[in-house]
Amino acid sequence: MKNVLADQPIRTQASTDRKIQTDSLVTDEQCPGQTIKGLKIENMLYCLDTGKEKYLFASEDDAIDQLRKLDKKTINPDNSQIVQVTTTGNTWKLTQIPWSHIAVKLL
């Protein structure tokens, strides 16, 4: 799987884009003063797969908002999906978000 966080350009957060946070800076407690580029999550993350590109988000609403903002030409309707990744313990669980649920949130 492609490392989408490392391949993303550094972006500043626009004032109209309050919910989407493309880069989070996390301080490494073992190495004070160093900063690690990454996405901080709470045992769950969401992967938006447009069929051509993949994006990671800390919340379902952020993934759906990004889907709404994407150019329709960059989305392959046959292969698009949002997957919830639960990272509790040593076992990671992948669950596809139903399109009926996504459609209601897009309205």
Secondary structure, 3 states (H helix, E strand, C coil): CCCCCCCCCCCCCCCCCCCCCCCEEEECCCCCCCEEEECCCCCEEEEEECCCCEEEECCHHHHHHHHHHCCHHHCCCCCCEEEEEECCCCCCEEEECCHHHHHHHHC
